[in-house]
Amino acid sequence: MPNLKVVDMTGKEVGEIELSDKVFAADVNGSVLHAAVRAYLLNQRQGTQSTLTRTEVSGGGKKPWRQKDTGRARQGSRRAPQFVHGGVALGPKPRSYRVAMNKKTRRAALFGAMSSKVAEGDMIVIDKIATEEYKTKTMTAMLSAVGAKKKSLVVLDGVDEKVIKSFANIPGVKTTQYNSINVYDILNCDSFIVARGAAEKIEEVYA
């Protein structure tokens, strides 16, 4: 079982935590991680893009010129795709980009992402993340004290509005809860910062 030191918000070591092998020391399968990230990004797409075809643009009821003896190619409508203000040929229409993944694969990807952060030394466990007031300066000082890198994902054990809003103005920092983590956010961060309570709840839910 991997053991990580636990620090407080000043960066001082206050203990140690033993993590579950199943969740934080799992096999890292690159193809599974790729599939999970691809599914996540595709599922973010709304798929509402739409272009007008020649039947949907206004006008075009009259034949532009007679069929024969003009020296020009025959045309039936000014709203054909080759004309200015004509319809779009083969343009995008609303569709769903959703990609489904089965539960077993989703979990394998999540465990692999978290395990990769532990193996690379990018996971930081903090005893408790809290603040008495809305203060970005407090959270900036904490990130500096614990040695967080520029892009950080902070995982909380619950919704704490003061903490979340205090992090909100810090570039490159994203906050989430233990039950809302996803593979993309974990892999996309340089520092995976987890409150001790959140780490315990992750193990409780998944292990």
BELKA-V70966 format. One record per pair of residues at least 24 apart in sequence whose ideal C-beta (glycine too) atoms are under 6 Angstrom apart, sorted by the first residue. I is the first residue (numbers start at 0). J is the second residue. If there is no record, write none. Layout:
i = [I I]
j = [J J]
//
This chain:
i = [1 3 5 5 5 6 6 7 8 9 10 10 13 16 19 19 21 22 22 22 22 23 23 23 24 25 25 25 27 27 27 28 31 31 32 32 35 35 36 36 38 38 39 39 41 41 42 44 46 46 46 46 47 48 49 49 50 50 50 51 52 53 53 53 56 108 109 112 112 112 116 121 121 122 123 124 124 124 125 126 128 128 130 130 130 133 133 133 134 135 135 138 138 147 148 148 150 150 151 151 151 152 152 152 153 154 154 155 155 156 156 156 156 177]
j = [117 124 124 126 195 125 145 126 141 144 144 145 126 124 202 206 206 110 202 205 206 113 114 117 114 110 111 114 111 114 115 111 107 108 108 111 108 182 182 183 98 100 181 183 96 98 97 96 93 94 95 96 93 91 92 93 87 90 91 86 86 78 79 86 86 182 182 182 185 186 191 190 191 191 192 193 195 198 194 195 162 194 161 162 165 161 164 165 165 165 168 165 166 190 189 190 188 189 188 190 192 184 188 191 192 193 197 194 197 194 196 197 200 201]
//
